[in-house]
Amino acid sequence: MGRYATYPTTVEDLRVLNLKFLSENKYLKPNSIRSGVITWSNKSGEKNSISIRSNIEKNSGVITLQYTVNNERKINYQINLISKVSNLGTGLVWFFVCPFTNSNCRKLHFIDGYFQHRTANPHLMYEKQIEPKIWRKWNKAFGAEFNDHLYFELHKKYFKRFYNGKITKRYARIRKKLNERDEVNLKELENYFLKKS
């Protein structure tokens, strides 16, 4: 009898609490208190929700999360927030202070029943890390073409390629991804898929 495949949990498999969502939903408004419920749906349509309460001061704050895990374990804990002045001069940039790793981060992942920084699980990997080597080559060769968002991002109205005479990190990242495609040996890919067919 064959063995069951064992796939490691990836970062992409985990539920995420991110500051962009909290900001868009007014949970990070300075000098305010806000309560609400956040609901997630998984691939099978099953829904889970958590109660959230934010207490935000001028440049720091606390988020309180309350929920039940596996219909039995009640969880209630706080996550501190800190802020830093944006280097673009457009206000504050908020960060979680992970209560388990003490890391400053913009996203917390649901690991072992708690929202925490991804480094709380040292065995956690990204999907790309467990892809077969040939698929990584395929994505380098054609990923940029199949993911048009890179080109759309490059041609956005206010996209900055240079700032103060230096190339921006965002532009460098996109350019690197586009250049990776040119380094792939397309003959090697062709031979691989001919063997498989």
C-alpha positions in Angstrom: 0.0 0.0 0.0 1.3 3.5 -0.9 2.1 6.0 1.7 -0.1 9.1 2.3 1.5 12.2 1.0 2.6 14.6 3.7 2.6 18.2 2.8 4.0 20.8 5.2 1.9 23.7 6.2 2.8 26.8 4.2 2.5 30.5 5.0 -0.2 30.7 2.3 -2.3 28.0 4.1 -2.6 30.1 7.3 -5.2 32.7 8.2 -3.8 36.2 8.4 -4.5 39.2 10.4 -3.0 42.2 8.6 -2.7 45.9 9.4 -3.9 47.0 6.0 -7.3 45.4 6.7 -7.5 46.9 10.1 -6.6 50.4 8.8 -9.2 50.2 6.0 -11.9 49.2 8.5 -11.1 52.1 10.9 -9.5 50.0 13.7 -6.4 52.1 13.7 -7.9 55.5 14.0 -5.9 57.5 16.6 -7.6 58.3 19.9 -10.4 55.9 19.4 -11.9 52.6 20.6 -13.6 50.2 18.1 -15.1 46.8 18.4 -16.2 44.3 15.7 -16.1 40.8 14.2 -13.7 39.5 11.5 -15.0 36.5 9.5 -12.9 34.2 7.3 -14.1 31.5 4.8 -12.0 28.5 3.9 -11.9 26.7 0.6 -14.8 24.5 1.5 -17.0 27.5 2.5 -16.8 26.9 6.2 -16.7 30.2 8.2 -14.8 31.2 11.3 -14.9 34.5 13.1 -13.1 36.4 15.9 -14.1 39.3 18.0 -11.7 42.2 17.9 -11.4 45.4 20.0 -8.9 48.1 19.2 -7.9 50.8 21.7 -5.7 53.3 19.9 -3.9 56.3 21.3 -1.9 58.9 19.4 0.9 56.6 18.3 0.4 53.3 20.1 -2.4 50.9 20.9 -3.7 47.5 21.8 -5.8 45.0 19.9 -7.8 42.4 21.9 -8.8 39.2 20.2 -11.4 36.8 21.5 -12.4 33.5 19.8 -12.9 29.8 20.2 -10.6 27.1 18.8 -12.0 23.7 17.8 -15.4 24.6 19.4 -13.9 24.2 22.9 -10.8 26.2 23.7 -11.7 29.9 24.5 -8.9 32.3 23.6 -8.6 35.9 24.8 -5.3 37.9 24.5 -3.9 41.3 23.6 -1.5 42.4 20.9 0.4 45.7 21.3 0.7 48.1 18.4 3.5 50.6 17.8 3.8 53.2 15.1 6.6 54.9 13.2 6.6 58.1 11.1 6.4 57.3 7.4 9.6 58.1 5.5 7.3 59.6 2.8 5.9 62.1 5.3 2.4 60.8 4.9 1.5 60.0 8.6 2.1 56.9 10.7 3.0 53.3 9.7 1.6 50.8 12.2 3.2 47.6 13.4 2.1 44.6 15.5 4.4 43.6 18.3 4.0 39.8 18.2 3.2 38.6 21.8 5.2 35.4 21.2 8.3 36.4 19.3 8.4 40.2 20.2 8.9 40.9 16.4 7.5 44.0 14.8 5.5 43.0 11.8 2.7 44.0 9.5 1.0 40.6 9.4 0.2 37.9 12.0 -0.4 34.3 11.0 -2.7 31.9 12.8 -0.3 29.3 14.3 -1.2 26.8 17.0 -4.4 28.6 18.0 -2.9 32.1 18.1 -2.1 35.0 15.7 1.7 35.4 15.7 4.7 36.2 13.6 5.5 33.5 11.0 8.9 32.8 12.7 7.0 31.4 15.7 6.9 28.2 13.7 10.5 27.5 12.5 9.3 24.8 10.1 6.9 27.0 8.3 7.7 27.4 4.6 6.3 29.4 1.6 4.7 27.4 -1.2 7.5 28.4 -3.6 10.0 26.6 -1.3 8.3 23.2 -1.7 7.6 23.5 -5.5 9.5 21.0 -7.7 12.7 22.6 -9.1 11.4 22.4 -12.6 8.3 24.4 -11.7 10.4 27.1 -10.2 12.2 27.3 -13.5 8.9 27.4 -15.3 7.7 30.3 -13.1 10.9 32.2 -13.7 10.5 31.8 -17.4 6.8 32.5 -17.7 5.5 33.8 -14.4 5.9 37.4 -15.3 3.9 36.9 -18.5 1.1 35.0 -16.7 1.0 37.5 -13.9 0.3 40.8 -15.7 0.1 42.7 -12.5 3.9 43.3 -12.7 3.4 45.2 -16.0 0.3 47.0 -14.7 2.3 48.1 -11.6 5.2 49.4 -13.8 2.7 51.5 -15.8 0.6 52.9 -13.0 0.1 56.7 -13.2 2.2 57.5 -10.1 4.7 54.6 -10.1 8.2 55.9 -9.2 11.1 54.2 -10.8 13.6 56.6 -9.2 13.7 58.7 -6.0 16.4 61.2 -5.3 18.4 59.9 -8.2 18.3 56.3 -6.9 16.3 53.3 -8.2 13.4 52.5 -5.9 13.2 49.2 -4.1 9.8 48.5 -5.7 11.1 49.1 -9.2 14.3 47.0 -8.5 12.1 44.1 -7.2 9.9 44.1 -10.3 12.9 44.5 -12.7 14.6 41.5 -11.0 11.5 39.3 -11.5 11.3 40.3 -15.1 15.0 39.7 -15.7 14.9 36.2 -14.1 12.9 35.0 -17.0 15.7 35.8 -19.4 18.1 33.6 -17.4 16.1 30.4 -17.8 17.2 27.6 -20.2 14.1 27.1 -22.3 15.6 24.1 -24.0 16.0 22.3 -20.7 12.3 23.0 -19.9 11.2 21.8 -23.3 13.2 18.5 -22.8 11.6 18.0 -19.4 8.1 18.3 -20.6 8.7 16.1 -23.7 10.0 13.3 -21.3 6.8 13.6 -19.3 4.4 13.4 -22.3 
